[in-house]
Amino acid sequence: MRPVDNPIWTSLYRDLEGDSFALAIAMEVMAGKPKDMTPEEARLKEAEVLERLAAVYAEIARGPGAAPLPLPQRPVTGIEAGNWANLPLTDAIIEYLKTCKGPKSPRQIWDALEAAGCEVASETPVRSVQWALKKAASTNSDVIAAGWGHWDIKSKYSKAKLERLLAKRSGRGGRSSDEHKRRTLIGMENARKHGKQIGARVKMTPEVMNTIEQMLIAQRKVADIATEVGVSKALIYGHFTVGRRDGKQTVERREMAGSPPLRLVK
């Protein structure tokens, strides 16, 4: 069992989360490359943290005139510290986001955590990050979706800066709906002029329609035609009325491709 998976260390980390000084000492003790730990070793680590905290707070309690305390190490807030690997995934994500200048995507978050030595059991770690972010946002109001598929920590910003950030990334960049629509249409037209495809390519071209019609007249099955031509059976039924009369398959082109499809009459 690694430190990141150990329930004792996870509980200790979250209990100290409100005390940045105590958390810094706990992180220092747990720093280092992840390794296998037994529950007994985890309890020893916990005891080490508590003993160091007790010594520090006892010195603080001595009051004025006491010898100055050495400056504590700053809380772990960067890849260079290499301590995110010891945290549960959700906590590691939050710690990383606190160090970022702006919002980050799940892919960017995982790349940073992986570089710091984090590991997950899932074969799709980016998706694990996405689920962890959604779960964190449901229980921690400080974790927010910042638009464009990116995430951030709300407490990093003042109220005014946060409002500007979210407005800028709301999907329209602060523009009105009409302005956004106008610019979108202009962009689509420019893309067409450069030969780019807008939307899905049309499968039922006149040539394909003629081919399918001839195959249906030749008494070919719809399922076989769909496989050979590379379209779905529903698409064929959406463009042709296929029936059966006097033991033979009949076919008629539909005037409206969106009309309900008819099935073969046995």
C-alpha positions as a Markdown table, in Angstrom:
| # | Residue | x | y | z |
|---|---|---|---|---|
| 1 | Met | 0.0 | 0.0 | 0.0 |
| 2 | Arg | 1.5 | 3.3 | -1.1 |
| 3 | Pro | 1.2 | 6.5 | 1.0 |
| 4 | Val | -1.3 | 7.9 | -1.5 |
| 5 | Asp | -3.6 | 4.9 | -1.0 |
| 6 | Asn | -3.2 | 4.7 | 2.8 |
| 7 | Pro | -6.4 | 5.8 | 4.6 |
| 8 | Ile | -4.4 | 6.9 | 7.7 |
| 9 | Trp | -2.2 | 9.4 | 5.7 |
| 10 | Thr | -5.3 | 10.5 | 3.7 |
| 11 | Ser | -7.2 | 11.3 | 6.9 |
| 12 | Leu | -4.2 | 13.1 | 8.5 |
| 13 | Tyr | -3.7 | 15.2 | 5.4 |
| 14 | Arg | -7.3 | 16.3 | 5.3 |
| 15 | Asp | -7.5 | 16.9 | 9.0 |
| 16 | Leu | -4.6 | 19.3 | 8.7 |
| 17 | Glu | -5.8 | 21.0 | 5.6 |
| 18 | Gly | -6.9 | 24.1 | 7.4 |
| 19 | Asp | -3.5 | 24.6 | 9.1 |
| 20 | Ser | -1.0 | 25.5 | 6.4 |
| 21 | Phe | 1.9 | 25.4 | 8.9 |
| 22 | Ala | 1.0 | 21.9 | 10.2 |
| 23 | Leu | 0.3 | 20.8 | 6.6 |
| 24 | Ala | 3.8 | 21.9 | 5.5 |
| 25 | Ile | 5.4 | 19.7 | 8.2 |
| 26 | Ala | 3.2 | 16.8 | 7.3 |
| 27 | Met | 4.1 | 17.1 | 3.6 |
| 28 | Glu | 7.8 | 17.3 | 4.4 |
| 29 | Val | 7.6 | 14.1 | 6.4 |
| 30 | Met | 5.7 | 12.3 | 3.6 |
| 31 | Ala | 7.9 | 13.7 | 0.8 |
| 32 | Gly | 9.9 | 11.5 | -1.4 |
| 33 | Lys | 9.4 | 8.8 | -4.0 |
| 34 | Pro | 6.3 | 6.7 | -3.3 |
| 35 | Lys | 7.1 | 3.3 | -1.9 |
| 36 | Asp | 5.2 | 0.4 | -0.3 |
| 37 | Met | 4.1 | 1.0 | 3.2 |
| 38 | Thr | 2.4 | -1.2 | 5.7 |
| 39 | Pro | -0.2 | 0.2 | 8.1 |
| 40 | Glu | 2.3 | 0.1 | 10.9 |
| 41 | Glu | 4.8 | 2.2 | 8.8 |
| 42 | Ala | 2.0 | 4.6 | 8.1 |
| 43 | Arg | 1.2 | 5.0 | 11.8 |
| 44 | Leu | 4.9 | 5.7 | 12.5 |
| 45 | Lys | 4.8 | 8.4 | 9.8 |
| 46 | Glu | 1.7 | 9.8 | 11.5 |
| 47 | Ala | 3.4 | 9.7 | 14.9 |
| 48 | Glu | 6.5 | 11.5 | 13.5 |
| 49 | Val | 4.3 | 14.3 | 12.1 |
| 50 | Leu | 2.4 | 14.7 | 15.4 |
| 51 | Glu | 5.6 | 14.7 | 17.5 |
| 52 | Arg | 7.2 | 17.4 | 15.4 |
| 53 | Leu | 4.0 | 19.5 | 15.5 |
| 54 | Ala | 3.9 | 19.0 | 19.3 |
| 55 | Ala | 7.5 | 20.2 | 19.6 |
| 56 | Val | 6.8 | 23.3 | 17.4 |
| 57 | Tyr | 3.6 | 24.3 | 19.2 |
| 58 | Ala | 5.3 | 23.8 | 22.6 |
| 59 | Glu | 8.0 | 26.2 | 21.6 |
| 60 | Ile | 5.4 | 28.7 | 20.4 |
| 61 | Ala | 3.6 | 28.4 | 23.7 |
| 62 | Arg | 6.7 | 29.6 | 25.5 |
| 63 | Gly | 5.6 | 33.1 | 24.6 |
| 64 | Pro | 7.6 | 36.3 | 24.2 |
| 65 | Gly | 11.4 | 36.2 | 24.9 |
| 66 | Ala | 11.8 | 32.6 | 23.7 |
| 67 | Ala | 14.5 | 31.8 | 21.2 |
| 68 | Pro | 13.3 | 32.5 | 17.7 |
| 69 | Leu | 11.9 | 29.5 | 15.8 |
| 70 | Pro | 13.5 | 28.5 | 12.6 |
| 71 | Leu | 11.4 | 29.4 | 9.6 |
| 72 | Pro | 9.3 | 26.5 | 8.5 |
| 73 | Gln | 9.5 | 25.2 | 5.0 |
| 74 | Arg | 6.9 | 26.7 | 2.8 |
| 75 | Pro | 3.9 | 24.4 | 2.0 |
| 76 | Val | 4.5 | 22.1 | -1.0 |
| 77 | Thr | 3.2 | 24.0 | -4.0 |
| 78 | Gly | 5.1 | 23.0 | -7.1 |
| 79 | Ile | 6.4 | 20.2 | -9.2 |
| 80 | Glu | 9.9 | 20.8 | -7.9 |
| 81 | Ala | 8.8 | 19.6 | -4.5 |
| 82 | Gly | 7.8 | 16.3 | -5.9 |
| 83 | Asn | 5.2 | 15.6 | -3.2 |
| 84 | Trp | 2.0 | 15.4 | -5.1 |
| 85 | Ala | 2.6 | 11.7 | -5.7 |
| 86 | Asn | 1.9 | 11.1 | -2.0 |
| 87 | Leu | -1.6 | 12.6 | -2.1 |
| 88 | Pro | -4.9 | 11.1 | -3.1 |
| 89 | Leu | -5.7 | 12.1 | -6.7 |
| 90 | Thr | -8.4 | 14.7 | -5.9 |
| 91 | Asp | -6.1 | 16.4 | -3.3 |
| 92 | Ala | -3.1 | 16.3 | -5.7 |
| 93 | Ile | -5.3 | 18.0 | -8.4 |
| 94 | Ile | -6.3 | 20.8 | -6.0 |
| 95 | Glu | -2.8 | 21.4 | -4.8 |
| 96 | Tyr | -1.6 | 21.6 | -8.4 |
| 97 | Leu | -4.4 | 24.0 | -9.4 |
| 98 | Lys | -3.4 | 26.3 | -6.5 |
| 99 | Thr | 0.0 | 26.7 | -8.1 |
| 100 | Cys | -1.2 | 27.5 | -11.6 |
| 101 | Lys | -1.5 | 31.0 | -13.0 |
| 102 | Gly | -4.7 | 30.3 | -14.9 |
| 103 | Pro | -7.3 | 27.5 | -15.5 |
| 104 | Lys | -6.0 | 24.1 | -16.7 |
| 105 | Ser | -7.5 | 21.3 | -18.7 |
| 106 | Pro | -7.7 | 17.7 | -17.4 |
| 107 | Arg | -4.9 | 16.8 | -19.9 |
| 108 | Gln | -2.7 | 19.6 | -18.6 |
| 109 | Ile | -3.4 | 18.6 | -15.1 |
| 110 | Trp | -2.5 | 15.0 | -15.6 |
| 111 | Asp | 0.7 | 15.8 | -17.5 |
| 112 | Ala | 1.8 | 17.8 | -14.5 |
| 113 | Leu | 0.9 | 15.2 | -12.0 |
| 114 | Glu | 2.4 | 12.4 | -14.0 |
| 115 | Ala | 5.7 | 14.4 | -14.2 |
| 116 | Ala | 5.6 | 14.7 | -10.4 |
| 117 | Gly | 5.3 | 10.9 | -10.0 |
| 118 | Cys | 1.6 | 10.5 | -9.5 |
| 119 | Glu | 0.1 | 7.2 | -10.5 |
| 120 | Val | -3.5 | 6.0 | -11.1 |
| 121 | Ala | -4.8 | 2.5 | -11.6 |
| 122 | Ser | -7.0 | 3.5 | -14.5 |
| 123 | Glu | -5.9 | 3.0 | -18.1 |
| 124 | Thr | -7.4 | 6.4 | -19.0 |
| 125 | Pro | -5.8 | 8.8 | -16.4 |
| 126 | Val | -7.2 | 11.9 | -18.1 |
| 127 | Arg | -10.7 | 10.6 | -17.6 |
| 128 | Ser | -9.9 | 9.8 | -14.0 |
| 129 | Val | -8.9 | 13.4 | -13.6 |
| 130 | Gln | -12.1 | 14.6 | -15.1 |
| 131 | Trp | -14.2 | 12.4 | -12.7 |
| 132 | Ala | -12.1 | 13.6 | -9.8 |
| 133 | Leu | -12.7 | 17.2 | -10.8 |
| 134 | Lys | -16.4 | 16.8 | -11.1 |
| 135 | Lys | -16.5 | 15.0 | -7.7 |
| 136 | Ala | -14.4 | 17.7 | -6.1 |
| 137 | Ala | -16.6 | 20.4 | -7.5 |
| 138 | Ser | -19.7 | 18.8 | -6.0 |
| 139 | Thr | -18.3 | 18.8 | -2.5 |
| 140 | Asn | -15.7 | 21.7 | -2.6 |
| 141 | Ser | -17.1 | 25.1 | -3.7 |
| 142 | Asp | -13.5 | 26.3 | -4.3 |
| 143 | Val | -13.1 | 24.0 | -7.3 |
| 144 | Ile | -14.9 | 25.5 | -10.3 |
| 145 | Ala | -15.3 | 24.8 | -14.0 |
| 146 | Ala | -13.7 | 27.8 | -15.7 |
| 147 | Gly | -15.1 | 27.3 | -19.2 |
| 148 | Trp | -13.7 | 25.7 | -22.3 |
| 149 | Gly | -13.2 | 22.4 | -20.5 |
| 150 | His | -10.7 | 24.0 | -18.0 |
| 151 | Trp | -10.8 | 24.0 | -14.2 |
| 152 | Asp | -9.5 | 26.3 | -11.5 |
| 153 | Ile | -9.5 | 27.3 | -7.8 |
| 154 | Lys | -11.9 | 30.2 | -7.0 |
| 155 | Ser | -10.0 | 31.5 | -4.0 |
| 156 | Lys | -7.1 | 32.4 | -6.2 |
| 157 | Tyr | -9.1 | 35.4 | -7.6 |
| 158 | Ser | -10.9 | 38.4 | -6.3 |
| 159 | Lys | -14.6 | 38.6 | -7.0 |
| 160 | Ala | -14.1 | 41.1 | -9.8 |
| 161 | Lys | -11.3 | 39.1 | -11.4 |
| 162 | Leu | -13.2 | 35.8 | -11.2 |
| 163 | Glu | -16.3 | 37.4 | -12.8 |
| 164 | Arg | -14.1 | 38.8 | -15.7 |
| 165 | Leu | -12.5 | 35.4 | -16.1 |
| 166 | Leu | -15.7 | 33.5 | -16.3 |
| 167 | Ala | -17.3 | 36.1 | -18.6 |
| 168 | Lys | -14.4 | 35.9 | -21.0 |
| 169 | Arg | -14.5 | 32.1 | -21.0 |
| 170 | Ser | -18.3 | 31.7 | -21.1 |
| 171 | Gly | -18.3 | 30.5 | -24.7 |
| 172 | Arg | -18.9 | 33.8 | -26.5 |
| 173 | Gly | -15.9 | 35.8 | -25.1 |
| 174 | Gly | -18.2 | 38.5 | -23.6 |
| 175 | Arg | -20.0 | 39.1 | -27.0 |
| 176 | Ser | -23.7 | 39.2 | -27.5 |
| 177 | Ser | -25.6 | 36.3 | -29.1 |
| 178 | Asp | -26.1 | 38.3 | -32.3 |
| 179 | Glu | -22.4 | 39.2 | -32.5 |
| 180 | His | -21.3 | 35.7 | -31.7 |
| 181 | Lys | -23.7 | 34.3 | -34.5 |
| 182 | Arg | -22.4 | 36.9 | -37.0 |
| 183 | Arg | -18.8 | 36.0 | -36.4 |
| 184 | Thr | -19.5 | 32.3 | -36.5 |
| 185 | Leu | -21.2 | 32.5 | -39.9 |
| 186 | Ile | -18.3 | 34.6 | -41.2 |
| 187 | Gly | -15.8 | 32.0 | -40.0 |
| 188 | Met | -17.8 | 29.2 | -41.6 |
| 189 | Glu | -17.9 | 31.0 | -44.9 |
| 190 | Asn | -14.2 | 31.7 | -44.9 |
| 191 | Ala | -13.6 | 28.0 | -44.1 |
| 192 | Arg | -15.7 | 27.0 | -47.1 |
| 193 | Lys | -13.8 | 29.4 | -49.4 |
| 194 | His | -10.6 | 27.6 | -48.4 |
| 195 | Gly | -12.1 | 24.2 | -49.3 |
| 196 | Lys | -12.8 | 23.0 | -45.7 |
| 197 | Gln | -15.7 | 20.8 | -44.9 |
| 198 | Ile | -18.3 | 22.3 | -42.6 |
| 199 | Gly | -20.3 | 19.6 | -40.8 |
| 200 | Ala | -20.6 | 16.0 | -41.6 |
| 201 | Arg | -20.0 | 14.9 | -45.2 |
| 202 | Val | -23.1 | 14.0 | -47.2 |
| 203 | Lys | -23.1 | 10.2 | -47.7 |
| 204 | Met | -26.2 | 9.9 | -49.9 |
| 205 | Thr | -24.9 | 11.7 | -53.0 |
| 206 | Pro | -26.8 | 11.3 | -56.3 |
| 207 | Glu | -24.3 | 8.7 | -57.4 |
| 208 | Val | -24.7 | 6.7 | -54.2 |
| 209 | Met | -28.5 | 7.0 | -54.4 |
| 210 | Asn | -28.4 | 5.6 | -58.0 |
| 211 | Thr | -26.2 | 2.7 | -56.9 |
| 212 | Ile | -28.4 | 1.8 | -54.0 |
| 213 | Glu | -31.5 | 2.0 | -56.1 |
| 214 | Gln | -30.1 | -0.4 | -58.7 |
| 215 | Met | -29.0 | -2.9 | -56.0 |
| 216 | Leu | -32.5 | -2.8 | -54.5 |
| 217 | Ile | -34.1 | -3.4 | -57.9 |
| 218 | Ala | -31.6 | -6.4 | -58.3 |
| 219 | Gln | -33.3 | -7.9 | -55.2 |
| 220 | Arg | -30.2 | -7.3 | -52.9 |
| 221 | Lys | -30.9 | -7.2 | -49.2 |
| 222 | Val | -30.8 | -3.9 | -47.4 |
| 223 | Ala | -28.4 | -5.1 | -44.8 |
| 224 | Asp | -26.0 | -6.3 | -47.5 |
| 225 | Ile | -26.3 | -3.1 | -49.4 |
| 226 | Ala | -25.6 | -1.0 | -46.3 |
| 227 | Thr | -22.5 | -3.0 | -45.5 |
| 228 | Glu | -21.2 | -2.8 | -49.1 |
| 229 | Val | -21.9 | 0.9 | -49.7 |
| 230 | Gly | -20.8 | 2.0 | -46.2 |
| 231 | Val | -24.1 | 3.5 | -44.9 |
| 232 | Ser | -26.6 | 2.5 | -42.3 |
| 233 | Lys | -29.8 | 0.6 | -43.0 |
| 234 | Ala | -31.7 | 3.5 | -41.4 |
| 235 | Leu | -30.2 | 5.9 | -43.9 |
| 236 | Ile | -31.3 | 3.7 | -46.8 |
| 237 | Tyr | -34.8 | 3.4 | -45.4 |
| 238 | Gly | -34.9 | 7.1 | -44.9 |
| 239 | His | -34.4 | 7.7 | -48.7 |
| 240 | Phe | -36.2 | 4.7 | -50.2 |
| 241 | Thr | -39.5 | 3.0 | -49.6 |
| 242 | Val | -38.8 | -0.7 | -49.8 |
| 243 | Gly | -41.6 | -3.1 | -50.0 |
| 244 | Arg | -42.6 | -6.5 | -51.4 |
| 245 | Arg | -45.2 | -7.3 | -54.1 |
| 246 | Asp | -45.9 | -10.6 | -55.8 |
| 247 | Gly | -42.9 | -12.1 | -54.1 |
| 248 | Lys | -40.5 | -9.5 | -55.4 |
| 249 | Gln | -38.8 | -6.6 | -53.6 |
| 250 | Thr | -40.1 | -3.1 | -54.7 |
| 251 | Val | -38.3 | 0.2 | -54.3 |
| 252 | Glu | -39.4 | 3.8 | -54.6 |
| 253 | Arg | -37.4 | 7.0 | -53.8 |
| 254 | Arg | -38.9 | 9.1 | -51.0 |
| 255 | Glu | -39.6 | 12.7 | -51.8 |
| 256 | Met | -38.5 | 13.7 | -48.2 |
| 257 | Ala | -35.5 | 11.9 | -46.7 |
| 258 | Gly | -36.7 | 12.7 | -43.2 |
| 259 | Ser | -40.0 | 10.8 | -43.6 |
| 260 | Pro | -40.5 | 7.7 | -41.3 |
| 261 | Pro | -38.9 | 4.6 | -42.8 |
| 262 | Leu | -40.9 | 1.6 | -43.9 |
| 263 | Arg | -39.8 | -1.9 | -43.3 |
| 264 | Leu | -40.0 | -4.8 | -45.6 |
| 265 | Val | -43.4 | -6.5 | -45.9 |
| 266 | Lys | -43.1 | -10.2 | -45.4 |
